[in-house]
Amino acid sequence: MMSNKRIQELELVMEFEKVEECFKEVSSWIENVGKKRLKETINLDDSLEMLLQAQKQFKEFDLVASEYCKRGQEALKKMNQWEDFSFVDVHSYRVKLQAYEDQLEEFCTQLDETRHRVCETVRLYEFFDKVRQGICFTEEGVKS
């Protein structure tokens, strides 16, 4: 039985190493690209035209970022089997896994919030643009 447990533990460690490679890639992208791009979208431009351009750029980034989030989440699912084991020796791996999970969750939440904020800002600017056009049209009608 001890031998079987040790084999299972070694298999999990080998699986973790494969998953850790994926997490390192995702984590590196989040730190070096993702977070920087999210910070760039904090200050959105004041014109509808510039805002629509920023939204287009964000959508392109969002596709890539969502793919990294998906890859990280799939890797986490692979490691759900660790919950069934209570090996003392895998504790350090669980700590690393939790750190990756926390980083991924934080980034994905920030991505969702930014996506929502950009969309709502564009909708608001489009509304104000329509109101402005309506006021201009009404003013022209009054002048005639």
N, C-alpha and C positions, 0 to 999 in steps of 0.2 A: 504493500500500500504506500509506503514511504517513497518507494521508487516511482510509482505511478504519479504521486503528487509532485515529485521533483521533475519528472518529465513534463507534466502539465505546466509547471511553473516555467520551465525552460522554453516551452512552446509559446507561452504568453510573452515571455521576454523577447523572443525572436519576432513575434508578431508586433510587439510594441516598437521594436527598432524599425520595422517597415513603416509603421504608422507615423513614427516620430520623424522620419524623413519627409513625409507629406506635411506634417505640422511645421517642420522647420521652414519648408518652402512657403507655406501659407503665412506663417508668422513673419518671415522676412519680408514678404510682399506687403503685408499689413503695415509693418513698421516703416519700410522704405518708400512705399508708394501710396498705399491706401489712406493712411492717416493724413499724409501731406495733402492729398487731393481733397479729402473731406474738409480740411482747414481752408482750402482755397475757395470753397463754396459758402463760407460763412458770410462774406460781404458780397451780396448780389448787386448787380448794376441797377441804376435808376431808370433806365429806359426799357420799354417792352422789347424792342429789337435786341438789345444787348442781353436782356434776361432770357429771351428765347434761344439765343446763341449759347448762353451758359447752360440752359436746360438741355440742349442737344449734346453738348460736351459731357454734361453730367450723365446723361443716359448711356453714352458710350462707356464711360467709366463704370457706371452702375452694372452693366452687363459683365464686365470683367470682374468687378468686385463681388458680385453675386455668385459667380462661378467659383471664386476662391472660398467664399463662405460655404457654398455647397460642398466643395471638396473637403473642407475642414469638418463639416458636420457629418459627412459620410465616414470619415476616418474615426470620428468619435463614436459613431454607431458600432463600428468594428470592435471598439474597445469596451462596449457595454458588458461583454462577457466577464470582464474583470470583477464586476460586482458580485459574481457568484463565488469568487475565491477569497479566502481569508489568509493568504500567505503573508507572513510578516515581511518576507524578502521583497515583495512587490510594492511595498509602501512607497518607496522613493519614486517608483514609476507612476503610481497613482498621483503623487504630488505634482510631478511634471505634467501629467495628463490634465489635472485640474487647472494648472496655470495656462496651458494651451486653450482649454475650454473657456476659461474666464476671458482671455484675450479675444478669442473668436466671438464670444457672445457680446462683449463690449463693442467690438468693431461692427458686427452685424446690426446691433441696435442703433449705433450712430449712423450707419448707412441707411437704415429704414427711416430714421428721423430726418435725415438730410433729404432723402427722396421725397418725403411728405412735405417738408418745408419748401423745397424748390417747386413742387407741383402747386402748392397752395399760393405761393408768391406769384407764379405765372398766372394762375386763375384770377387773383386779385388785380394784377396789372391789366389783364385783358378786360376785366369788368370796368375798371377805371377808364381804360381807353375807349370802351363803348359809351360810357357816360359822357366823357369829354366830347366824343363825336356827336352824341345826341344834343349836347348843349350848344355846340358850334352850329349844328343844323337848325336848332330852334332859334338861335340868335340871328342866323341868316334869314329865316322866315319872318322874324319880327321886323328886321330892317327893310324887307321888301314891301 
